[in-house]
Amino acid sequence: MTASDLDDGPLETVSFIGLKPGPKLIVTGAVHGNEPCGPTAIRRVIEECRAGQIRILRGEVTFLPVTNPKAFRLKTREGDRNFNRDLRERPLAGDYEDRIGNPVCALLRRHNALLDIHSFRQEGEPFVFFGPANNRGALEPFARAEEELALASCLGVPTAIHGWLDNYARLLDIRARLPVPRLNVTEGYGTTEFMRFAGGYAVTLECGTHDDPKAADIGYAAIRNTLAQLQLVEAPLPKPALRDVIEMVEVLLCETEGDRAEAGWRTGDAVEAGAILAHRADGSKVTAPRDGYIIFPNTAPKLGEAICHFGIASHRAIGRA
């Protein structure tokens, strides 16, 4: 069997259907193939469901342990391209991620809620991404912010971040001035954005660094908490764990080769106004415009990529999504 035969193989899902009505949850892992915590956590829960240690009594849960089999087989972030960018249904698939994107989008459409489990490359504490407040705008209209924030709050991690797509649009405005290929705002759409577009709600859980064995435990606990939060199992509602809720409001781009983030920062680190965030190739420094948080610092960005994102304390919290 050739590698291309393996890549054209099926996606494997496992579903458990309760005998009482309830919401439909989908849990995904390995959207990026070098992030093993999702498959490990999901397979652990599947085995406990099969053994009767977890009993799905209401609604339905579908587990997709490996969303991107080619990247997972190669142990790389992507197969042909980043699956979590420009995710949509395509009548004519142009690459591997297009081909798996069609059935994944169909799966998302059949569910109400998504827990997407990831990990990250640089050091940092686990956090969760969630989406916009309820709105009727053109970029990401949404009507289920309360449910989504409640889900983000129950996963067991202390930090939540929102504002991704708005900040991605800011990134594209700056990038348009640089000698790099133009991108559309749809490049910012991944699994969670598609789920909101399809009428559901979704969160992305970042469990820690790729090689941290504790990351799978964080993912496992989050799945158990999600099953309880949605009342698919007989269990008390988990207590909200959020301490910091951060809104992404600015982005710094690599505008010249050699621009870079200041070393030592980690996603979610609090920064004071005036703190050095980045260095330009000409030796100038970029400082924090006000008290806030640094997100996704990159000490070796390519031209047109984000050096870092900047966030502030959000007004959003449980009860005021």
C-alpha positions in Angstrom: 0.0 0.0 0.0 1.4 3.4 -1.0 1.3 6.6 1.1 -1.3 8.1 -1.3 -3.5 5.0 -0.6 -3.2 5.7 3.1 -4.0 9.4 2.6 -7.2 8.5 0.6 -8.4 6.3 3.4 -11.6 7.0 5.4 -12.0 9.3 8.4 -12.9 7.3 11.5 -15.6 8.5 13.8 -17.2 6.9 16.9 -20.6 7.9 18.1 -22.7 7.2 21.2 -26.4 8.0 21.1 -28.4 8.5 24.3 -31.9 7.3 24.6 -33.3 10.6 25.7 -33.3 13.8 23.7 -30.4 16.3 24.1 -27.8 18.3 22.2 -25.4 16.8 19.6 -21.7 17.3 20.4 -18.7 16.6 18.2 -15.2 16.4 19.7 -12.2 16.6 17.2 -8.5 16.0 17.6 -5.4 16.2 15.4 -6.7 19.0 13.1 -2.9 19.6 13.1 -1.0 16.3 12.8 1.8 17.2 15.3 -0.7 17.7 18.1 -1.1 14.2 19.7 -3.0 15.2 22.9 -6.4 15.3 21.2 -6.3 11.7 19.8 -5.0 10.4 23.1 -7.6 12.1 25.2 -10.5 11.2 22.8 -9.5 7.6 22.6 -9.4 7.3 26.3 -13.0 8.7 26.6 -14.1 6.3 23.8 -12.8 3.3 25.7 -14.5 4.5 28.9 -17.8 4.9 27.0 -17.4 1.4 25.6 -16.6 0.0 29.1 -19.7 1.7 30.6 -17.6 4.0 32.8 -19.1 6.9 30.9 -22.8 6.5 30.0 -24.2 8.8 27.3 -27.8 9.1 28.4 -29.0 12.1 26.4 -28.3 13.5 23.0 -25.4 12.3 21.0 -21.6 12.6 21.0 -19.4 12.0 18.0 -15.7 11.6 18.4 -13.3 12.3 15.5 -9.9 11.4 17.1 -7.8 12.2 14.0 -9.3 14.9 11.8 -6.2 15.1 9.5 -4.9 11.6 8.9 -2.2 12.5 6.5 -0.6 15.1 8.7 -1.0 12.8 11.7 0.8 10.0 9.8 3.6 12.4 8.9 3.6 13.9 12.4 3.6 17.4 10.8 1.3 20.4 11.4 -0.3 20.0 7.9 -0.6 17.6 5.1 -0.7 19.8 2.0 -1.8 23.0 3.9 -3.1 24.2 7.2 -6.5 22.6 7.6 -7.7 25.2 10.1 -7.5 28.0 7.4 -10.1 28.6 4.8 -12.2 25.7 5.8 -15.3 25.4 3.7 -17.2 22.9 1.5 -15.6 22.7 -2.0 -17.3 21.0 -4.9 -13.9 20.6 -6.6 -11.2 19.7 -4.1 -7.7 21.0 -4.9 -5.6 19.4 -2.2 -5.7 16.8 0.6 -7.1 19.3 3.2 -9.9 20.2 0.7 -10.8 16.5 0.3 -11.1 15.9 4.1 -12.7 19.3 4.5 -15.9 18.3 2.7 -16.8 15.3 5.1 -15.7 17.3 8.1 -17.9 20.2 7.2 -20.8 17.8 6.8 -20.1 16.3 10.2 -20.0 19.8 11.8 -23.4 20.7 10.2 -25.0 17.6 11.9 -24.0 18.7 15.4 -24.9 21.6 17.8 -21.6 22.0 19.6 -17.9 21.5 18.9 -14.9 20.9 21.2 -11.8 21.1 19.1 -8.6 19.9 21.0 -5.2 21.3 20.1 -1.8 22.0 21.5 0.9 24.6 20.8 4.6 24.8 20.0 5.9 27.4 22.4 5.9 27.3 26.2 2.7 28.6 27.9 -0.3 27.7 30.0 -3.4 26.0 28.5 -6.2 28.3 27.3 -9.4 28.2 25.3 -10.5 30.3 22.3 -14.1 31.2 21.9 -16.0 33.4 19.5 -17.8 36.7 19.2 -20.6 38.3 21.2 -24.1 37.9 19.6 -24.2 40.1 16.5 -25.7 40.5 13.1 -22.5 41.8 11.4 -21.1 40.6 8.1 -17.8 39.0 9.4 -19.1 36.4 11.9 -22.8 36.8 12.8 -23.7 34.8 15.9 -26.6 34.1 18.2 -25.3 31.5 20.7 -22.7 33.5 22.7 -24.0 32.6 26.1 -23.9 28.8 25.5 -20.4 29.1 24.0 -19.0 31.1 26.8 -20.5 28.7 29.3 -18.7 25.9 27.5 -15.4 27.7 27.4 -15.8 28.4 31.1 -16.3 24.8 32.1 -13.3 23.2 30.5 -11.0 23.5 33.5 -8.5 26.1 32.1 -8.1 29.6 33.6 -7.7 31.7 30.5 -10.0 32.3 27.6 -9.4 34.5 24.5 -11.7 35.9 21.9 -11.5 38.3 19.0 -9.6 36.1 16.6 -11.4 36.8 13.4 -11.6 40.6 14.0 -7.8 40.6 14.6 -7.2 38.5 11.6 -9.0 41.1 9.5 -6.7 43.7 11.0 -3.7 41.5 10.1 -4.9 41.4 6.5 -5.2 45.2 6.3 -1.6 45.6 7.3 -0.4 42.7 5.2 -2.0 44.2 2.1 0.7 46.9 2.2 3.6 44.4 2.0 5.1 42.6 -1.0 3.5 39.2 -0.1 0.5 37.3 -1.7 -2.9 38.7 -0.9 -5.1 36.7 1.4 -8.9 36.7 2.0 -10.5 36.9 5.4 -11.8 33.4 4.9 -8.2 32.3 5.6 -9.1 32.9 9.2 -11.9 30.4 9.1 -11.3 27.0 10.7 -13.4 24.4 12.4 -14.9 26.7 15.0 -15.7 29.5 12.6 -17.4 27.0 10.2 -19.4 25.5 13.2 -20.7 29.0 14.0 -21.5 29.6 10.4 -23.5 26.4 10.3 -25.6 27.5 13.3 -23.8 25.8 16.2 -21.3 27.0 18.7 -17.7 25.9 19.2 -14.5 26.3 21.3 -10.8 25.5 20.6 -9.0 24.1 23.6 -5.2 24.6 23.6 -4.0 22.0 26.1 -0.3 23.0 26.4 2.9 22.2 24.4 2.9 19.4 21.9 5.2 17.2 23.8 3.8 17.7 27.3 2.3 14.4 28.6 -0.1 16.4 30.8 -1.7 18.0 27.7 -3.7 14.8 27.0 -4.9 14.8 30.6 -6.2 18.4 30.2 -8.0 17.4 27.0 -9.5 14.3 28.7 -10.8 16.4 31.7 -12.2 19.0 29.3 -14.2 16.3 27.4 -15.6 14.9 30.7 -16.6 18.4 31.7 -18.2 19.1 28.4 -20.3 16.0 28.6 -21.4 17.1 32.0 -22.0 20.7 30.9 -24.3 19.7 28.1 -25.9 17.1 30.4 -25.2 14.2 28.0 -24.3 12.2 31.1 -25.7 12.2 34.6 -23.2 14.5 36.4 -23.3 17.8 38.2 -22.5 20.9 36.2 -18.7 21.7 36.3 -17.7 24.8 38.1 -16.5 27.7 35.9 -12.7 27.8 36.0 -11.9 31.0 34.1 -9.7 33.6 35.8 -8.7 35.8 32.8 -10.8 36.6 29.7 -8.8 38.4 27.0 -10.0 40.2 23.9 -7.5 40.4 21.0 -7.4 44.0 19.8 -4.2 44.6 17.9 -1.6 42.7 15.9 2.1 43.3 15.0 3.2 42.1 11.7 6.7 41.2 10.4 7.1 44.0 7.9 10.9 43.4 7.3 12.9 40.2 7.5 14.4 40.3 11.0 11.4 41.7 12.9 10.8 39.5 15.9 9.0 39.2 19.2 11.0 39.9 22.4 12.2 36.6 23.8 10.6 35.1 26.9 7.0 36.0 26.4 4.3 33.3 26.4 0.7 33.4 25.3 -1.5 34.9 28.0 1.4 36.7 29.8 0.2 40.0 31.3 2.3 43.0 30.1 2.4 46.5 31.5 2.1 49.6 29.3 5.6 50.4 27.9 6.9 46.8 28.1 8.9 45.7 25.1 6.9 43.4 22.9 9.0 43.2 19.8 12.1 44.4 18.0 12.2 45.7 14.4 15.0 44.8 12.1 16.3 48.4 12.2 16.8 48.1 15.9 13.7 50.0 17.1 11.5 48.5 19.8 7.8 48.1 19.8 6.2 48.5 23.2 2.8 47.7 24.7 0.4 50.6 24.1 -1.4 49.9 27.4 -1.7 47.2 30.1 -2.7 44.0 28.5 -1.7 40.5 27.4 0.6 39.1 24.7 -0.7 36.3 22.4 1.2 34.0 20.1 4.7 35.7 20.3 6.9 34.6 17.4 10.6 35.1 17.6 11.2 34.1 14.0 8.3 35.2 11.8 8.4 35.3 8.1 7.5 38.5 6.1 3.7 39.1 6.5 3.3 36.8 9.5 2.2 38.0 12.9 5.0 38.9 15.3 2.5 38.8 18.1 -1.1 39.6 18.9 -2.0 42.0 21.8 -5.1 41.7 24.0 -6.8 43.5 26.8 -9.0 42.4 29.7 -12.4 41.6 28.3 -15.7 42.8 29.6 -17.2 39.5 28.7 -17.8 36.9 31.5 -20.4 34.3 32.6 -23.8 36.0 32.6 -22.8 38.7 30.1 -21.7 36.9 27.0 
